[in-house]
């Protein structure tokens, strides 16, 4: 079941601690001046956090980066544009076989402190699982300057060969934390609803 596949993987015996807001973290050990300066450098100061409403994280873009991409070519999904993702079902992205690539995301932390956040990706072809990737983002607070964070994950290698080039691959991507809370950036009217992203690709001998 895909839902089970994409759940957060926890270390045996590990239990996530109680979530704290940025203001609560700012008040911790307030008498420690060096710690206070370090927290201030991360934007964690009393009264500076946005109200703790809505999603803690908004994922803005998902990108496939590779040094083999032709000059000027980019593969970037704006996750506020679900129609672009849906279009890949009819018009799959073409990825060159046997090349090194990495997934890159940009995201904003809206409030609170996030920890143990990871990117999960499940790949199927003809309904059969062919790959699963899970990589850590880490722990973050709201950016002091309000700018999004960028995370480059470890490089992967695309499959190659005639069999690999046959058929279309279906990908489900999630950003999830230790509490199995899922984050996304898909907008529906005035709401931001957490869900996975689904997109499709095919392998070819060359980029197109």
N, C-alpha and C positions, 0 to 999 in steps of 0.2 A: 504494500500500500504506500502511495507516494507520501501521504501525511506522516506515516511512521518514518520513512526514509529521510524526510527533511526536518525531523525533530532535532533539537540541540543535542549534541553528544556530550554527556557529562562524565567526568572522571568518577570511577566507582567510589562511593563513600562521600563524594563532594555534595554539599548542600549550599545553594546560593544564599547569601546573607540578605537581610531585609534591605529593600531599596531605600535610598535617601535622596532628598532633593538637594540641589546645588546650595541652597541656603543652609540646610542642615550640615552639609560638609564644611561650609564656610565657618560655622560656629564651633566645629570640632577642634579641640586643642587650640582655642583662640589665643591663649597666652604664649604659644610657641611662635616667636617672631619670624624665625627662618621658615617655618612651615607656612605661616600666614603669607609671607612674601612669595613663596612658591605657588600657593593656591591663587594668589592674586594674579600671577603671571599667566595662569590658565583661565582667568576671568571668574574665579570662584571667590567672590566677596559677598558679604551680607547685603541683601537687597538688590543685587545685580541680576538675579535670574529672572527669566520670564515666568509668568504664572504657569504652574504645573498642570496645564490642561492640554488635551490633544495628544498626539503621538510624541514620544520622546525623541524620535529620530525620523527625519524625512530623507529618503534616498532620492537623489536628483537624477543621476545618470548612471548608465551601465555601458562600459566601453570594452571592446576587444582590441587590444593593442599588439602590434607585432612589428619588429624591425624589417620584416619582409614586405610590408604593405607598400604598394606603389606610392610615389610622391603625391601628396595631396589627398590620398584616400583615407577616410576615417570610418570606423564602424562604432557609432555612438547612439544609444537609445536615450531619449528624454523620457523619463518614467512618468512625466505628467502628460504624455501623449500616448495613451493606450492604443489609439488607432494604428500608430506606427508599429507597435509590437504585434497587434493582431494581423497586420498586413503580411508579416513574415510567414504566416501559415500558407498563403497563396504564393508569395514571392520570397522563398527562403533566402537568407543571407548566404553568399558563396564564400567559403573559407578554403584557402589553399591547403592541400594535403601535406602532411609531414613537416609542418613549420612550427616554430616556437612562437607562442603567443601568451599573453596574460590578460586576465580580467582586471579592470580598473573601475572603481566606483567613486562618485562624489556624493557626499551626504552632509546634512546639517544636524547637529544636536540642538534640539529646541529648548529643552529644560532638563533638569536632573543630571545625574552622572550615570553613564552607561558603562557596563563592564561585561567581559566575556562575550562580546558581540562577534558573530562570525557570519561569513558568507557561505551559503550552501547551494550547490548546483547539481541537479539530477538530470542525466541525459539518457533518452530512450530512442530506439529506432524500431519501428513496427511494433511498438508496445513492449519491447524487451529492454531492460536496463543494460546500458553499455558502459556507463561511467558515473561516478559520483565524486564531487569535489567538495571539500569543506576546509575553509581557511579563515584564520582569525583576523578580525579588525583590531581588537584590543579594547582599551577603556578610554573614554573621552568625556569631557564636560562641554558645555556650550562654548563655542569659539569666542575669545575675548573681542575680536573685531567683527564678529557676525558672519565671517566668510565660511564657506563650506570646507570640509576636510576632503582630501583625496587619498585613496588607499589603492596601492598596486599590489596585487596578489602574486604569489610565486608563479614562475613560468610553467606552462603546460605545453605538450606537443600534440598537434592534431594527428589523428590516425592517417594512414596512407594505404594505398592498394586498391585494386578494382572492387573488392567487396566493400571496403570502407566508403568508396565513392557512390555506392548504390543506395538509393533510398534517402529519405529526409529524416533529420534528427530533431527531436522535440526536447526542449530544455525547460526546466522549471527552476527558477532562481529565488532564493529567500535570503533575507538578512534577519538573523534571529539571535536572541540573547540566552543567557543561562536559565532564565525563567520561561523559555520557549515562547517569549513574546516576539511576534513577527513585525518587521518594519518595512514599509514600502512608501512610494511617493505617487500613487495613482490617485488622481483627483476625481471625485464624483460630486458635482455641484459645489456645495460649501464644505464637504467633508473630505477627510483624508482617511481612507480605509486600508487597514493592513491586509495585504494579500501577497501571493507570490506573483512573479512575472513569468509569462510563458512566451517563448519565442522559438523559431525554427531556423535550421541551417542545413546546407548541403556541402559536401566536400567535392573539390574539383582539382584538376591538375594545376590550374593557375587561378589567381585572383581575377574577379570580373568587375 
